[in-house]
Amino acid sequence: MQADRILYDRLLSPLGLDDEKYERLREYERMLVEWNEKINLTAITEPDQVAEKHFYDSVYPFSLFEVPDGASVIDVGTGAGFPSCPLKIFRNDIRLTLLDSLNKRINFLAALSEDIGLGAVCIHARAEELGRNAEYRERFDIACARAVANLRELCEYCLPFVKVGGAFAALKGSAGREELEQAKTAVKTLGAKVEDVYEYALPSGDGRTLIILRKVDPTPPKYPRNKGRMSSHPL
């Protein structure tokens, strides 16, 4: 049985849940569970856990900072669409691009976007390759990522997509500040600065950290490097 309306209201009404958003989230939940039987999308499939640890955990962080009207957003290593697909349900004005290196996930996301009307552009590619493509490099107002990699590497994956003046929103766990300390050189090298760090907890008590990096200079042309180079010579 899917999580009922009472649970959704408790978690998401403060963020602007209405009947239309509720129905789209319920359909998202249904498709997530159905497709997860065929491909590995998520380990979280219990209805109450999906509502909190996928939907709430995706939307709430974006209430903590300003997302401009009509912002172009790229979700790097999006997996099953988190955090940006739930965000798009609540912020239909954003222009969404979903990027993942696994084509099976992109197939799911394309079907999801069609089914619940996200209008997302779904791209099957590696971030370190697409980030060097002039069509996508420094073209987005916001890049976001959740549970993809250590922040030091994540900066190199994501910041090349962000235009000067835009932001990278990194959704991390409770150790986010420690990762940020290790990533200071990467942040500066790639043309960004730390704007805000928000520490909070999910209703269940799980700790979270939202790190906002503001792009202040263009990313040097040699970044992003390939994955092997990132691992062997981290910034």
N, C-alpha and C positions, 0 to 999 in steps of 0.2 A: 504494500500500500504506500502511495506517495505521501510525503509530509502534507498535513492538512493546512487549511487556511489559517488556523489559529497560530500555528508555528510560524508561518510566513509573515503574518501580521506582526507578531511579537518581534521578529528579527528585522523586518524590512520596511514596515510602515513608517518609521522615523526617517527613512531614506527616500520616501515617495512612492511606496507600493500602491498600485491601484488594481482594478479588476483586469485590465488588459495586460499589465506587467505580470501579474500573478499567473494568468493563463499561459503566457509565453514562457515563464520560468518552469511551470509544470510540464510543458511540452519539452523543454530543454532537458529536464530531469528524466522524462520518459525516454527520450532519444539517447541520452547518455548511458542509461542502464541497458537499453537494447543493443546499442553498438558495442558496449563494453564486453558483451558476451562473445563478440567476434574478434575484436582487437583490443589491445591493452590501452585503455584511455585513463583509467583512474582506479586506485585501490579503495576509494570512498564511494560507496553506492547506497548506503543506508539513507533513507529519506531525510531524517533529521540532520545527518551529517552533511549531506549534499546541500541542504538549505543553509547551514551555518558555515561549513568549512570550504564550500565552493562559492555559493552565491553571496552570502553576507561578506565573506572574506575577500571577495572580488570588488564589491561595490563600496563598502564602507571607506576604504582608504582614499578613494577619490572624492570623498566629501571633506577631506582634511586640507585640501589645497585647491587652487583655482584651475579648473579645466576650461579653457576659453570656449565660447560658443563656436560651433562648427569646426572644432579642432581636428586636425589630422592625427590619427593615433596608429602606431604600429605595435603589435603585441609580438614580441620576439620569443621564439620557442614556446608558442602558445599552448601546445598539447591539446587538451580537450576544450580550449577556448577561454581559459582563465588567465588573467582577470577580465579581459576586455569584452567578451560576449555578454556576460551579465551587465557590465557597465553600459554597453550599447543599448540594452533593453531599458535602462533607466535614463540614458542620455542619447536619445535618438538623433540628436543633432551632430554627433561626432561622425567623422569619416574614418572607417575602420579598415585596417589591413592586418591580416592574420598570417604569420610566418612560422613555418615549422619544417624541420628537415625530414620528417617521416610522411610519405605520401598517403598512407592509410589514415593518418590523423587529418590531413588536408581534405581527404574525401569526406570524412565525417563532418568537418567544419563547413564544407561547401553545402552538404545536405542540410545541416542545421541552419545555415544562413538563409537558404531557400525556404525552409519549412517555417521558420519563425520571423522571417522578414528582416534580417539584419543588414542586408545590402553590403556585406563585407567582401573585400578582395582577398582571396585565399591563395597564398603563394607557397609552393613546395621548393625550398632552397635552404642552403646553409647560411646562417647569418653572416659569417665571416666572408662569404663570397658575395652575397647580395649587398653588403655594406660598402663594397667597392664599385658597385654599379651606379653610374651617374644618375640613372632614373630614380633611384631610391636614396642615394647618399645625401644627407642633410636636407631632406624634404619634409620631415614630419615635425609637427608641433610637440608631440609627446611620444616617447618610446616607453613601453612598460614591459615588465617581466616578473614572473612569480615562480620561485622554486626551480630555476633553470641551472644556475652555476654559482660559484663563489663570486662575490661582488667584484673582485679585481678583474676576473675574466669577463664578467657580465658587462662591465663598463666598456670593454673593448668590443663586445658583440653589439651593444646597443647605442652608445653615444655617436658612432658614425652616421646613424640614421637621423639624428636630431639636428634641426636647423639652429643656427645661432639665435639665441633668445628663447629657444624651446627648452624642454625639460625631459629628463629621464626619471621615471618613477620606478624604484626597485622595491618590490614587496618581499620582505625578508622575515625570518623567524625572530626569536627572542635574542639571537646572537648578532643582530644586524649592526650594532655599534662596533663590535669587535671586527666584523668584516670591513666596515667602513675605515677603521683605523689602518687596516692592512692595505686598503685600496687608495689611500690618499695620493700616492704617486700616480696611479693610473688615472684618477679623476683629473688631476692637473694636466698630465701629459696629453690627455685626449680632449682637452679644451673645455672642461667644466669646473664648477665649484659647488661645494655643498651649500644648498639653500636652506633645507629644513630636515630634521629627523624627528619623526613621531613614533613614540612607543605607546602601545596600547595592548589590550587583550580582547580576544573573542569572548562572547558570552560564556563559553565553556571554561574560560580561564587561560587558554593557550596564548602565549606571548607572541606579539608581532611587532615588527619595526618597518616603517615606511620611510625610505630615504629619497629625498628629492634633490637631484643634481641639475643645476641650471647650466646650459651650454652658453659659454661666454666667448669662445673663440672657435674657429674651424678646427676640426680634427686633422692632424697632420696626415698627408697622403699615404704614408706607409702603413697606416692602421685602417681596418683591422688586419692583423697577421693571421696566418693559418693556425689551426688548433694546436698542432704540435709545437709551433713556435711560442704560442701563448703559455703552454704548459712548461716548456723547458726554460723559457726566459720571461717569467711573469713581470709585469710592470711594477 
